[in-house]
Amino acid sequence: QVQLVESGGGLVQAGGSLKLSCAASGIIFRFSAMGWHRQAPGKQRELVANITIGGNDNYSGSVKGRFTISRDNAKNTVYLQMNSLKPEDTAVYYCNAGVPSGRGVVDYWGQGTQVTVSS
């Protein structure tokens, strides 16, 4: 059974920092591309950052230079370090795993963790 469990969300003032974690189980983590997405109220879910199995990372323009995604294959965990947070970063943040299978890549999602940035 695949599980992605996010943690680290919370309430922070603008300019502050948070670090999100996503612990994966039930997948071969080192062979899975990982990512973070977010969804704000009334908006569509959007990609925040992703990281390949080789460690190459990619960011949306709105977070580039402020957020850093990383992975620890020994701990089956992906992280999102968020610095210089802005009120517009307020959203539910979801961890995503792209797991290769005989049917191609299968996407799995965590339950999400709330991040609220106050002005």
C-alpha positions in Angstrom: 0.0 0.0 0.0 1.4 3.3 -1.1 1.5 6.1 1.5 2.7 9.6 1.3 2.6 11.5 4.6 3.2 15.2 4.7 4.2 17.2 7.7 5.6 20.5 8.7 2.8 22.9 7.7 1.5 25.6 9.9 1.0 29.3 10.4 3.9 31.7 9.8 4.3 35.4 9.3 5.3 36.8 6.0 9.1 36.6 5.5 9.3 33.5 7.6 10.3 30.0 6.8 8.8 26.5 6.9 10.2 23.1 6.0 7.8 20.5 4.7 8.5 16.8 4.8 6.9 13.9 2.9 7.6 10.4 4.0 6.9 7.7 1.4 6.2 4.0 1.9 5.1 1.2 -0.3 7.1 2.5 -3.3 10.7 2.1 -4.5 11.5 5.7 -3.6 14.9 6.0 -5.3 13.3 5.2 -8.6 10.4 7.6 -8.2 10.2 11.3 -9.3 8.9 13.4 -6.4 7.2 16.7 -6.3 5.2 19.3 -4.3 2.0 20.9 -5.6 -0.3 23.4 -3.9 -3.9 24.4 -4.0 -5.2 27.7 -2.7 -8.9 28.3 -2.1 -10.8 28.8 -5.3 -7.7 28.0 -7.4 -6.5 25.0 -9.4 -3.7 22.8 -8.0 -0.4 23.9 -9.3 3.1 22.5 -9.4 5.5 24.1 -6.9 8.7 22.0 -7.5 9.8 18.6 -8.5 12.9 16.5 -8.3 14.0 13.7 -10.5 15.6 10.4 -9.4 18.9 11.9 -10.4 18.4 14.9 -8.2 17.6 17.5 -10.9 15.1 20.0 -9.6 12.6 22.3 -11.2 10.5 25.2 -9.8 7.6 27.3 -10.7 8.4 30.9 -11.4 6.6 32.1 -8.3 8.8 30.2 -5.9 12.1 30.0 -7.7 14.9 31.4 -5.5 12.8 31.1 -2.3 11.9 27.4 -2.2 14.3 24.4 -2.3 13.2 20.8 -2.9 15.5 18.0 -1.8 15.3 14.2 -1.3 16.9 11.7 1.0 16.7 8.3 -0.6 17.9 6.6 2.6 14.9 8.0 4.5 12.4 7.7 1.7 11.6 11.4 2.3 11.3 14.5 0.1 11.6 18.0 1.6 10.5 21.5 0.6 12.4 24.3 2.3 10.3 27.5 2.0 12.0 30.8 2.8 10.8 34.4 2.4 7.2 33.2 2.6 4.5 35.5 1.2 0.7 35.6 1.9 0.1 34.3 -1.6 2.0 31.1 -0.7 -1.0 30.2 1.5 -2.4 26.9 0.3 -2.7 23.2 1.0 0.6 21.6 -0.1 0.5 18.1 -1.5 3.3 15.6 -2.0 3.4 13.7 -5.2 5.2 10.6 -6.3 5.6 9.5 -10.0 6.2 5.8 -9.8 7.3 3.8 -12.8 5.3 0.7 -13.5 4.5 -1.6 -16.4 1.7 0.8 -17.3 3.9 3.8 -17.4 4.2 6.3 -14.6 1.6 6.1 -11.9 0.9 9.2 -9.8 0.3 9.0 -6.0 -0.7 11.9 -3.7 -0.5 12.6 -0.1 -3.4 14.1 2.0 -1.9 17.5 2.1 -0.6 19.9 4.8 -1.9 23.4 5.3 0.5 26.3 5.0 -0.8 29.7 6.1 1.2 32.9 5.7 -0.1 35.9 7.5 0.7 39.5 6.4 
